[in-house]
Amino acid sequence: MLAIFDEHKGFWTKERKKSLYTGVLFLSGAIVAQVAAGRYSAKSMTSFVGDIFLDNLPTMNLNYVIVDGAFIAVIIGLGLILLKPRYLLFSLKVISLFIIIRSFFVTLTHIGIYPNQITLGDSPLDQFYMFFNLQDGFFFSGHTGLPFLVALIFWPEKFWRYLFMAISALFAIAVILAHVHYSIDVFAAPFITYAIFKLAQLEFFQKEYALIRGSI
């Protein structure tokens, strides 16, 4: 983090550094909420329900997309945000808000795992994925929503917008074909994500978003 300050000394005023520390704390709390929600949901799951897509599609093992691909997408997104400090403050806070809202939703829905769902293996990434209980929350799909959120954040930059929209679509297809999400989880994700983005942009983090627009 100090390296970021050294590289962008003109950007990192005392006020912005304080905002960054707040964002990091917010994100840390959001990750704790994510883990707690996943564990609570895993203990509270009931029976599965029917799904028009899952009932009619064969199960495909797409763990390499769902797990490995997700970590690659996170690394790309994180690197992009760190390289563009004017995006960092808003990104930290809106992503934290996304995780917290999704964690709340996860605690409300305890539908069981769909039969024949692909299980995770013993690779380090799979174990990391399971440690944070990322596989135990259904509604709404983080695989679909989070890349879409990054696309919204970087909307003015066409390359990154289209890349993360494509990643979101790829993950949406993969989690349905692997039967690790119900279709409602996937189709609802972009709408909820857009609402979270607009709340952050227009209500909660207006000043941070103004940095992206270059209006302050």
C-alpha positions as CSV (number, residue, x, y, z in Angstrom):
1,M,0.0,0.0,0.0
2,L,2.9,2.4,0.8
3,A,4.2,1.7,-2.7
4,I,1.0,3.0,-4.2
5,F,1.4,6.2,-2.2
6,D,5.0,6.6,-3.5
7,E,3.9,6.1,-7.1
8,H,1.0,8.5,-6.9
9,K,2.2,11.1,-4.4
10,G,0.3,13.9,-6.2
11,F,-3.0,12.0,-5.8
12,W,-2.8,10.7,-2.3
13,T,-3.7,13.6,-0.1
14,K,-4.2,13.2,3.6
15,E,-8.0,13.0,3.1
16,R,-7.8,10.4,0.4
17,K,-5.4,8.3,2.4
18,K,-8.0,8.4,5.2
19,S,-10.7,7.4,2.8
20,L,-8.5,4.5,1.6
21,Y,-8.0,3.2,5.1
22,T,-11.7,3.4,5.7
23,G,-12.3,1.4,2.5
24,V,-9.8,-1.3,3.5
25,L,-11.6,-1.6,6.9
26,F,-14.9,-1.8,5.1
27,L,-13.7,-4.5,2.8
28,S,-12.2,-6.5,5.7
29,G,-15.6,-6.4,7.5
30,A,-17.3,-7.4,4.3
31,I,-15.1,-10.5,3.9
32,V,-15.8,-11.5,7.5
33,A,-19.5,-11.1,6.8
34,Q,-19.2,-13.2,3.6
35,V,-17.5,-16.1,5.5
36,A,-20.1,-15.9,8.4
37,A,-23.0,-15.9,5.9
38,G,-21.6,-18.8,4.0
39,R,-21.2,-20.9,7.1
40,Y,-24.6,-20.0,8.5
41,S,-26.2,-20.8,5.1
42,A,-24.4,-24.2,4.9
43,K,-25.7,-25.2,8.3
44,S,-29.3,-24.1,7.5
45,M,-29.8,-25.6,4.1
46,T,-33.0,-27.5,3.5
47,S,-34.0,-29.5,0.4
48,F,-33.3,-28.5,-3.2
49,V,-36.0,-27.1,-5.6
50,G,-36.7,-27.6,-9.2
51,D,-35.2,-25.3,-11.8
52,I,-36.2,-25.1,-15.5
53,F,-32.6,-24.9,-16.7
54,L,-30.9,-27.3,-14.3
55,D,-33.7,-29.9,-14.7
56,N,-33.0,-30.0,-18.5
57,L,-29.2,-29.5,-18.7
58,P,-26.5,-32.1,-18.1
59,T,-24.0,-31.4,-15.3
60,M,-20.6,-30.3,-16.6
61,N,-17.4,-30.1,-14.6
62,L,-16.3,-26.5,-15.0
63,N,-14.4,-26.0,-11.8
64,Y,-11.4,-24.7,-13.7
65,V,-13.7,-21.8,-14.9
66,I,-15.6,-21.3,-11.6
67,V,-12.6,-21.5,-9.3
68,D,-9.4,-20.9,-11.2
69,G,-11.0,-18.5,-13.6
70,A,-12.5,-16.5,-10.7
71,F,-9.1,-16.1,-9.1
72,I,-7.6,-14.9,-12.4
73,A,-10.5,-12.4,-12.8
74,V,-9.9,-11.2,-9.3
75,I,-6.2,-10.7,-9.9
76,I,-6.9,-8.8,-13.2
77,G,-9.5,-6.6,-11.5
78,L,-7.3,-5.9,-8.4
79,G,-4.3,-5.1,-10.6
80,L,-6.4,-2.7,-12.7
81,I,-7.8,-0.9,-9.7
82,L,-4.4,-0.5,-8.0
83,L,-2.9,0.9,-11.2
84,K,-5.6,3.5,-11.4
85,P,-5.8,5.3,-8.1
86,R,-8.7,7.5,-9.0
87,Y,-10.8,4.3,-9.3
88,L,-9.5,2.8,-6.1
89,L,-11.5,4.6,-3.4
90,F,-14.9,4.1,-5.0
91,S,-14.0,0.5,-6.1
92,L,-13.1,-0.6,-2.6
93,K,-16.3,0.8,-1.1
94,V,-18.8,-0.3,-3.7
95,I,-17.3,-3.8,-3.8
96,S,-17.5,-4.0,0.0
97,L,-21.1,-2.9,-0.2
98,F,-21.8,-5.6,-2.8
99,I,-20.3,-8.3,-0.6
100,I,-22.2,-7.1,2.5
101,I,-25.6,-7.0,0.7
102,R,-25.0,-10.4,-0.9
103,S,-24.0,-11.8,2.5
104,F,-27.3,-10.5,3.9
105,F,-29.2,-12.1,1.1
106,V,-27.4,-15.4,1.6
107,T,-28.5,-15.6,5.2
108,L,-32.1,-15.3,4.1
109,T,-32.2,-18.1,1.6
110,H,-31.4,-21.7,2.7
111,I,-32.3,-23.8,-0.4
112,G,-30.3,-27.0,-0.6
113,I,-27.7,-27.9,-3.1
114,Y,-29.0,-29.1,-6.4
115,P,-28.4,-32.9,-7.0
116,N,-25.3,-33.9,-9.1
117,Q,-23.6,-30.5,-8.4
118,I,-19.9,-30.7,-9.2
119,T,-17.9,-30.9,-6.0
120,L,-14.6,-29.2,-5.5
121,G,-11.2,-31.0,-5.5
122,D,-8.1,-30.9,-3.4
123,S,-6.1,-28.2,-5.2
124,P,-4.9,-25.2,-3.2
125,L,-7.3,-22.9,-5.0
126,D,-10.2,-25.3,-4.3
127,Q,-9.3,-25.4,-0.6
128,F,-9.0,-21.6,-0.4
129,Y,-12.4,-21.3,-2.1
130,M,-13.9,-23.7,0.5
131,F,-12.2,-22.1,3.4
132,F,-14.0,-18.8,2.7
133,N,-17.3,-20.7,2.1
134,L,-17.6,-19.2,-1.3
135,Q,-19.5,-22.3,-2.5
136,D,-22.3,-22.2,0.1
137,G,-24.2,-19.0,-0.9
138,F,-26.7,-19.2,-3.7
139,F,-28.7,-16.0,-4.1
140,F,-27.5,-14.0,-5.8
141,S,-24.6,-15.2,-7.9
142,G,-21.3,-13.5,-7.0
143,H,-19.6,-15.0,-10.0
144,T,-22.1,-13.2,-12.2
145,G,-22.5,-10.0,-10.2
146,L,-19.0,-9.0,-9.2
147,P,-17.5,-8.9,-12.8
148,F,-20.5,-7.0,-13.9
149,L,-19.9,-4.5,-11.1
150,V,-16.3,-4.1,-12.2
151,A,-17.7,-3.4,-15.7
152,L,-19.9,-0.7,-14.3
153,I,-17.1,0.8,-12.4
154,F,-14.9,1.0,-15.6
155,W,-17.8,1.8,-17.9
156,P,-16.0,4.9,-19.4
157,E,-13.2,2.6,-20.6
158,K,-14.6,0.4,-23.3
159,F,-12.0,-2.4,-23.3
160,W,-12.4,-3.1,-19.6
161,R,-16.1,-2.7,-19.8
162,Y,-16.5,-5.3,-22.5
163,L,-13.9,-7.6,-20.9
164,F,-15.6,-7.8,-17.6
165,M,-19.1,-8.1,-19.1
166,A,-17.8,-11.0,-21.1
167,I,-16.3,-12.5,-17.9
168,S,-19.6,-12.1,-16.2
169,A,-21.5,-13.8,-19.0
170,L,-18.9,-16.7,-19.0
171,F,-19.3,-17.3,-15.3
172,A,-23.1,-17.1,-15.6
173,I,-23.1,-19.9,-18.1
174,A,-20.5,-21.9,-16.2
175,V,-22.2,-21.9,-12.8
176,I,-25.5,-23.0,-14.5
177,L,-23.9,-25.8,-16.5
178,A,-22.0,-27.0,-13.4
179,H,-25.3,-26.8,-11.4
180,V,-23.6,-24.8,-8.6
181,H,-26.2,-22.0,-8.9
182,Y,-29.9,-21.9,-9.6
183,S,-30.9,-19.9,-12.6
184,I,-32.7,-17.3,-10.5
185,D,-29.3,-16.6,-8.8
186,V,-27.7,-15.8,-12.1
187,F,-30.5,-13.9,-13.8
188,A,-31.1,-11.7,-10.7
189,A,-27.5,-10.9,-10.2
190,P,-27.1,-8.1,-12.9
191,F,-30.2,-6.3,-11.7
192,I,-29.2,-6.3,-8.0
193,T,-25.7,-5.4,-8.9
194,Y,-26.8,-2.4,-10.9
195,A,-29.0,-1.3,-8.0
196,I,-26.0,-1.5,-5.7
197,F,-23.8,0.4,-8.1
198,K,-26.4,3.2,-8.4
199,L,-26.9,3.4,-4.7
200,A,-23.1,3.8,-4.2
201,Q,-22.8,6.2,-7.1
202,L,-25.7,8.5,-6.3
203,E,-26.1,8.2,-2.5
204,F,-23.3,6.6,-0.5
205,F,-20.0,7.3,-2.2
206,Q,-20.6,10.3,-4.4
207,K,-17.3,12.0,-3.6
208,E,-15.3,8.8,-4.4
209,Y,-17.2,8.4,-7.7
210,A,-16.5,12.0,-8.6
211,L,-12.8,11.1,-8.7
212,I,-13.5,8.7,-11.5
213,R,-15.4,11.3,-13.4
214,G,-12.6,13.8,-12.8
215,S,-15.0,16.3,-11.4
216,I,-12.9,16.9,-8.3
